[in-house]
Amino acid sequence: MSRKFIPVDDAFKEWRKDPQFVAAYDALEEQFAFAPALIKARGDADMTQDQVAEAMGTTRSAVIRLEGGRSNPSTRTLQRFAAATHTRLRISFEPEKPPKAAGLAKKRTGEARKR
């Protein structure tokens, strides 16, 4: 039996049209930051959740929890997921996003100049 896959990017573009989705997504961005990367890695590997689970030596429900962002996986678990999807795990630190409120940004800039 052949499954039809919807590209993650296409689904995400559609979801981003909904203002409620955008607000909820942005509020939970840090918690779910790795979930899209996991889903993309699995999609790029053309694997089902069952196939990834088997390659990791775990269950489909564990893969679902990982991809759903409902767990706080260890680096070891993420490495196993990467190996299962024939990818490489890379962790990076990025600067925080600037404050959304323009007034707050101006206030911070002014405080920095006073120092």
C-alpha positions in Angstrom: 0.0 0.0 0.0 1.3 3.4 -1.0 0.8 6.4 1.2 0.5 10.0 -0.1 2.6 12.4 1.8 1.8 16.1 2.1 5.1 18.1 2.2 5.6 19.7 5.6 6.4 23.1 4.1 3.1 23.1 2.2 1.0 22.2 5.2 2.8 24.7 7.4 2.2 27.5 4.8 -1.5 26.7 4.9 -1.6 26.7 8.7 0.2 30.0 8.9 -2.8 31.7 7.2 -4.8 31.2 10.4 -4.1 34.0 12.9 -5.0 31.8 15.9 -2.5 29.2 14.7 0.2 31.8 14.3 -0.4 33.2 17.8 -0.4 29.8 19.4 2.7 28.7 17.4 4.7 31.8 18.3 3.8 31.4 22.0 5.1 27.9 22.0 8.0 28.4 19.7 10.8 27.5 22.1 9.0 24.4 23.3 8.3 23.1 19.8 11.4 24.4 18.0 12.8 21.0 17.2 9.5 19.4 16.1 9.5 20.7 12.5 13.1 19.7 12.1 12.3 16.1 13.2 9.3 15.9 10.9 11.3 17.4 8.0 14.2 14.9 8.6 11.7 12.0 8.5 10.0 13.3 5.4 13.3 13.9 3.6 14.2 10.3 4.5 10.9 9.2 3.0 10.1 7.2 6.1 7.0 6.6 8.1 6.8 7.0 11.9 6.7 3.2 12.1 9.9 2.9 10.1 11.7 5.5 12.2 10.6 3.8 15.4 11.9 0.5 14.2 15.2 2.0 13.2 15.5 3.7 16.6 14.4 0.5 18.5 11.4 2.3 20.0 7.7 2.6 19.4 5.6 4.6 17.0 4.0 6.4 20.0 7.5 7.6 21.1 8.2 9.0 17.7 4.8 10.7 17.7 5.6 12.3 21.1 9.0 13.5 19.7 7.4 15.0 16.6 4.6 16.5 18.5 6.9 18.4 20.9 5.2 16.8 23.9 8.4 15.4 25.3 11.8 16.8 26.3 14.1 14.4 24.5 17.7 13.8 25.6 20.5 14.5 23.2 21.0 10.7 23.0 17.4 10.3 21.8 17.8 13.0 19.2 21.1 11.3 18.0 19.2 8.0 17.6 16.5 9.8 15.6 19.2 11.4 13.4 20.8 8.0 12.8 17.4 6.5 12.0 16.7 9.2 9.4 20.3 9.2 8.0 20.9 12.7 9.1 23.3 14.5 11.5 22.2 16.1 14.7 23.5 19.7 15.1 22.7 21.9 18.0 23.3 25.7 17.8 22.7 28.8 19.9 21.1 31.7 18.3 20.6 35.3 19.4 17.2 36.0 20.9 14.7 37.7 18.7 14.3 41.5 19.3 11.4 42.6 21.4 8.1 42.9 19.5 7.1 46.2 21.1 8.9 49.1 19.4 8.8 51.2 22.5 10.6 48.5 24.5 13.3 48.3 21.8 13.8 52.1 21.9 13.9 52.0 25.7 16.6 49.3 25.7 18.6 51.2 23.0 18.5 54.3 25.2 19.5 52.4 28.3 22.5 50.9 26.4 23.7 54.4 25.3 23.5 55.6 29.0 26.0 52.9 30.0 
